[in-house]
Amino acid sequence: MSPHKAPDSSRRSDRSRRAICDAALSLVGEVGYARTTIEGIAARAGVGKQTIYRWWPSKAAVLMEAFVDMGTRAAEADGTAGGGEHGIPDTGDLAADLGLVLRATVDELNDPAIEAPTRALTAEGVIDPALGAQFVENLLEPQLQLYVTRLRAAQEAGQVRADIDPRIALELLIAPLTHRWLLRTLPLTHEYADQVVDLALRGLLVQP
């Protein structure tokens, strides 16, 4: 008989952590952030609530890690683990590249699995400055840097005006989508994303 091996506590903890993250995401999607509780997350994950309190200070912190973890697992499934982000394509056609990414952003923001936790974290980040800073650092900043990189490449290729600050320019692309999504004033569509790209590039591109 093979010798009995003690349970691997680190692996057991990781399974529990992932179960808690999955439970948090699913509950927020089902009942909303306000009605999601630590007790509910613990029950859904099959752990004691003290386990959650031992690892996270609040349900917002649980949701933050769950959202980051969801992105990490998606990257692993796509074979991009270790590389971080997919990046914005550089085909030489800036309008097409940005349009592709903004359309994908529209799809993500309209996906209930992503929309619910994003809205919750955005709202909590306004109330809790520390959480808001973490939200920006862990979730927003990596995405914004992709735009900066792509716009700088377009500058170097002589397509975008040299006097443009890519950090400011990216807001012409991201802010309209975010504004419409937050206020729910009008539908967030691919057609709208295409118009945003067209209007923004009129001010960014080198004119012939």
N, C-alpha and C positions, 0 to 999 in steps of 0.2 A: 504493500500500500504506500502511496505517496504521502509524505509528511503533510500534516494539516497546515495551511498557510493562514496567517491572520489576515483579516480584511484590510484592504488598502484604504485607509481613512481619507487620503487625498482624493482618490477617485470617487469615493462615496460622497465626499463633500462637493465635488464638481457636478456629480449627478444631481444632488440636491439643489445646488445653485442654478443649474440649468432648468430644473423643474420649477423653481421659484420664478425665474425670469419668464419662462413660457406661461406660467399661471398669471403673472402680472399683465403680460401683453394681452392674453385672451380675455381676462376680466375687464380690462379697460375698453377693449373693443366691444364687449357684450353689454356691459352695464354703465360704462362711462367712468371717468376718473373719480368724480365726486363720490360715487357709490362703491368704488373699489376700496377695500380695507386690507390691512395687514392680516387680519383674521381670515378674510376671504381668500387671500393669496395663499396663506398657509394651508388652509383646508384643500384648495385646489391642487396644491403642490404635494400634499401628503406629508407635511413637516409640521413641527411645532412652531408657534409664532415666535417663541424665544430664539429659535434658530435664525429667523429673519432679523429680529432686533439685534442679534449678536453680530450680524454681518453688515446691516444697513441702518442708518439713523432714521429713515422715513420711507414712506411708500414712494415718494418722488425719487429718492435715491435708488430704490429697487427698479423703478421704471426706467430710469436713466441707464443703468447697467444692462437692463433687459434689451433696450433699444440698440445700444452699442453692440451687445452680444448678437442680436439678430443680424446686424450688418456684417459682423465678422463671420458668422456662419454662412451668410449668403456669398461672401467673398471666397470662403473655403470651397463651397459647392461649385462656384464658377471657376475654380482653379487659380484665383488671384491672391490667395493667402500669402502674406509676406510682402506683396506689392502694395497693399493698402487699398488704393482706389483704382477704378478702371481708367480714369483719365478722360479727357475730352479728345475725340479723334482729331487728327491733323491731316486732312486730305488735301489741304491747300485751298479749299472752299470754306471760308470762315462762316458764311451764312448757313451753309448746309450743316456744318459741324455743330454750330450753336443751336440750330433748329432741332437737330437730332437729340441733343442733351436736354433742351427745354421741354421737348415733347415727352421724353422719359420722366422728367421731373413732374410734369402734369399727371402722368400715369401714377406715379408714386403718391402724390398728394391726394389723388382721388381713390387710392386703395385704402379701404377701411382699416386694414391691418397696420398701415403706416400712419394714416391720418389721425386716428384717435390718440395714440401716444405722442405724436408730434404736437398736436394741439394742447394736450395736457402739459407737456414739458415746456412749451412756449408760455403758457399761462403761469405755471409755477415759477418759471424763470423771472417773470416780472415781479412776483411777490418776494421771491427768495434770491437776492443778488448772487449769493455763492453758487446756488444751483444754476442760475442763469449764466454765470461765467463758465461753469463746467459744461453746460449745454453748448455754448459757443465754441469752447475749446475742443470738445470731443466730437461734436456732430457737425457744426456749421463750418468752422474754420477749415477743416480738410477739404470740404467741398468748394469753398470759396477760392482756395489756393489753386484748384484745377482751372478755374476761369482765368486767374491771374497768369498762370503758365501759358495757357492757350492764347490769350490776348498779347502777351509779350512776344510769343513766337510770330504772331501776325504783324506786330510792329517791326520785328527784325526782318520780316519778309517784305516790308514796305507797303503792307496793306492797311494797317491802322496808323493814324496820325501819331507822329513821334511825341507830340506834346500831351498826349492822353495818359492819364494815370490809370493803369489797368484796375487798380483797387477801387477806384471810383466808377470806372466804366462798367464793371461787372454788376454794379447796383442798378444800372439801367436795364439789365436783363432779369435780375432776380427779384428786385423790389416790386415790379408790377404783378408778377405771379403771386408773390407772397401777400400783397395787399388784397388781391381779389380772393385768394384762398381764405385769408383770415376773416374777411368781412362777409364772405359768401354772398356778395352783391349780385354777381353774374356767374354763369358756369365757367369753369376752368377747362379749356379745350385746347386741342392741338392747333386749331386755327388761330386762337388767341396767342399762343406761344409763337407762331410764325409771324404774326403782326408785330409782336414785341421785338423780335429779332430784326425785322425789317426796319422798324422805326429807330431802334437803337443804332444800327449800323449806319444809318444816314448821317449821324453825327460823329461816328467813330472812324469811318473809312477815309482814306486819302482820296480826294476827289480828282478825277482825271482832268 
